[in-house]
Amino acid sequence: MTRDGAAEAEIDDLINRGCDLAEAGDHAAAVVAFGRAAARGSALAWFNLGNSLAELRRWDEAVQAYQRAAADGEDDAWLNLAIALLHVERWADAEEAAREALAAGDRAAWATLGTAQLEQGQREEARAAFRRGAELGDPDAAVQLAWSLREDGDLSDAQSWLQRAVDAGDAHARAVLACWRWDETRDPVLEGELRAGADRHPSTRVDLADLLRTAGRLEEARGVLEAGALRNEEESWRPLGSLLAEEFDHPVAAAAAYRAGIDAGDLHCHHDLGVLLLDQGDVDGAIEQLLRGAEGGDQLAARVLRQVLDAES
């Protein structure tokens, strides 16, 4: 075997080893194997390295790996690069990478292109991209188009596109549709659909808990929300706090849930925690939380804060 042949065999062995590790879920070890192959000049290894880095949510490094793979001729890397760039909020670069993916024939890039455009305030262009992808049969694009239409009040057309994604077998779209239907109808017959979609869409989990709470099945509702909390779903913390405070009379546990929601990024938990502290007589703590919510733009927190300050003056 020639030296070049031996080098190629070593690269192939490293890539195969990395793929085996990635399939087993050991992406940290896969990164090592793919990295060694990439260092020997393999565009495919750079691509696979990017995939494992993305699984580890090491987005900046994933971007670099995908860029190298794309530059070395791995066309499949363009879409993954665009997605990674979205994660690091480099919207214009993501748009450019998505266009490269489309030029390479990857029709799944329309949804990513639309997202990048939407983040740059290009609403009409984004909707056109979502529509183009949806018309080509991409369920992700159909879901994005549905959300865009819903935000503009076109509920019928939005549900129609979402249903098309459901009909194509998209489990996430099915979960979102169940969520929308519950919000619209409050029909308890939707429990099965909401339960099926709870792990697919955080708001669907919240709606399932709402259905259970409405039906008086409080322990079940608590379990559903606690499952979301264990997954660190931002959407679950606030309704969990409300349930604990109002139905179980556990103010300490409720306060902990609201604080966890704040840490997860839910601005409105400041208001709920402030009201809870106010009910417990902790006026200073309440003012602190309401002020933080108001400073973040929560109008309800601002209104309650004014009422508390007026009462204190």
N, C-alpha and C positions, 0 to 999 in steps of 0.2 A: 504494500500500500504506500502511495506517495505521501510526502509530508502534508500536502494540501488535502489529500483524501483523509488522512488521519485527523487533521484539524476539523474538517467537516463532520467526521464521525463523532468527535468529542463534543462539538456544538450540538449535534442532534441528540446525543446522550443527555446533555445538560438540559436541553429543552424538554425532552421526554420525562426526565426526572422532575423538572419543575411542574409539568402538566399533571403528573401523578400526585405531587404534593398539593397542588391547587385543588384538584378534584377531591382530595381527602380533607380539604379545608385548612390546610397548614400553609397559609399564604406567606407567613413570615419566612419559612424555610424555602418556599417557592421563589421568593424574591432573591434569595442568595443564588439559587441555581440559575434562574433567568438572568440575573446580573452578570454572572460569570460568562454565560453564553453571549450576552449583549456586548460585553467587553471584547469579545473576539470578532465583533462586526456583524452580528446577525440582526437583521431588521425584524424578523419574526420574534426573536428573543426580546427585543425592545418592546414590541407590542404586548407580549405576554407579561413582561415585567410591569408594564403600565396597568394591565388588568389586575394583577395581584396587589399592586400598590393602591389601586382604586378600591379593592375589597377591604384593604386596611385603612381606607379613608385618608391616605397620605397623598392628598390631591396635588400639591405642588410638585412632588416627585413624579406622580403619575403623568402630569402635564409634560414634564421634561422627557419622560420615557416615550410617550406617544409622539411628541414632536420629533424625536430622533427616528422612531419607526416610520413615521410618515415621510420624513425627509429622505429616508433610505429606500423608499418605494413600497412600503406596506400600506396600500390604500385603505385597508380596513381600519387603520388607526385614526383616520380623520374624524369619524363620528365619535369615537371614544374620546379623542382629544377635545372635541367640541363640548361633550358632556362634562369632562373634567374641568374645562375652562369655566363652565357655568358654576361649578361648585366653588371656584375661587373668585367668582364674580367679575371675571374678565369678559364682559358681555360682547364687546366689539370683536375681540379675538375669537370668541366662541362662534359668532356669526360667520367670520371668515372661514373657520375650520369646517363649519356645517356646509358652507357653500362648496368647499373643496370635496367634502364627502358626497354631495349631490353630483358634482362634476365627475366623480369617480363611479357614479351609478348607484349610490346607496340611497334608496328612496325613503328609508327610515329617518333620514336626516331632516325632513321637513318639520317635524315636531320640535327638534332641537333648534333649528333656525328660527322658528316662530318664537320660541321661548327667549332666545337671545335678543330678538327684535323687540319683544314685549318689554323686556327689562330696560331697553334703551328708549322706551316711550313711543315706539313705532307700532301703534296699535293696529292700524289698517294693514300694514305690511305683515304683521304677525298673524292676523286673522287669515289673510290670503295664504300664508304658508301653511297654517293649520288645515285650512280647507283643502289645499292641494294634496297634502299628505293623507287626509281623511278620504278624499276621493280615490286615492290610490290604494286604499285598504289598510292604512296604518292605524290601529286602534289608539295608540298614544296620541296621534294627531287629532283623532276624532274626539277624544276626551278633552284635549286642550281647546279645541274649537267649541265644544259644548260649554265649557267653563266661560269662555269669552262671550258667547252668545247669552248665557245666563246673566253675566254681570251687566250686560246691556239691556236686560229685561225681556229678551226673546226666549221665553221659557219653553214654548212648544218646539221650536227649532232645536234648542239646546238638548231637550230630552230625546228628540229624534236622532240626533247624531250620537248621543250617548248610548241609545238603544242599538245603533249600528255596531258600536264597539262591543257591546254585550253580546250581540248576535255573532260576532266574530270570535267569541270565546274569551274576551278579556275580563279576568276576574276583578281587577281593580275597577273597571267601568261598572261592573255589576254592583260592587259595593257602593260606589258613588250614587248610582241610580236608586238603590234602596234608601240611601240617606236622603236624597232629594224627595222621594215619595213619602217618607215619614214626615219630613218637615212640612210637606204640602197637605197630607191627609190625616196624619196621626192615627193611622189604621193599624190596630194591633196584629192584624193578619201578616204584617210585614216582619214579624219577629224572626222567622226563619231566614229571610233574606238578610236582615241586619246581622244576625248571628253569623251567617256564612261570610259576611264581608268585614267583620269586626277587626280581623288581623290584616286586612288589605287597605283600610282607609280609617285613620283615627277618628274622624268625625262620625263614621258609621258606628264605631264602638260607643261613642258618646250618645248617639241616638238610641242604640240598643239599651243602654243604661237608663235613658229617659223613659223609654217604653216600660221597662221593668219597674222603675220608680212610680210611674203613673199607675201601674197595675197593683201597687202595694207590695211588690216583691223586692223588698229593700235589701235583703242580704245578697240576692242575686245581682242586683244593680251594683252593690258595693264590690262584689267579686269581679264584675266586668271592668269596672273602673280601676280597681287595683291591678288587674292584669295589664291595663294600658299604662299605669304608673310604673310597673316593673319594666315595661319596654321603654320607659322614659318618653312617652308620648305627651307632648305639651298639652294637647287638648283634653287629656283625662284629669289633670290635676284640679282644675277649677270646679268642675262638677263633682269630683270626689270630695273636695272641701265643703261644698254646699251640702252634699248628702250627709256628711259626718256631722256638720253643725246643726242642720235643720231636722234630720230624721233620727240621728243616733245620739244627739246631744253630747258630742265629743269635741269640745272647743279646742283642746290641745292638739288632737289629731287633725282637726280641720285646719288649724293655723299652720301645722307642719305641711299639709297638702298645699295650702296657698303659697307658702314660702318655696316649696319645691317647684310650683308652677312659675313663680317669679324667676327662679334660677333657670328654668327651661325656656323662658322668654315670653311668658304670658303677662303682658302689661296689666290686664284687667284684674289679675289676682291682687294687685296692690289695693284696689277698691274694696274687694271682698274681705281681705285681711284687715283693712282699716275699719270696716264696719264691725267685724267680729271683735276687734280690740276695743272699739267704742262700747259695744254691748257689755264687755267685761270691765268697763270703767277705766281702761288704759287710754286716756285721752291723748297723752303725749305720743304714745306709740301709734295711735290711730292717725294723728296729724302727720306723723312722719310717713306713714304708708300712703295716705291720701295725697300728700304733697308729691311723692315720687310718681304716683299714677298720673297726677295732673301735669307734672313736668313732662311726662312721656306722651301727653296728648289725650288722655282719657277724660272726656268731658263729664262723665258721671262722677268720677273721682273728684274733679274740680268743683262740681256743684255741691257735693257732700262736704268737701273741705270748707267751702265758703260758709255753709250752714254751721259747721262745728266752730269755726273761728268767730262767727257772729254770736253764737251762743256763749262763747268764752269771753267775749269783750264786754 
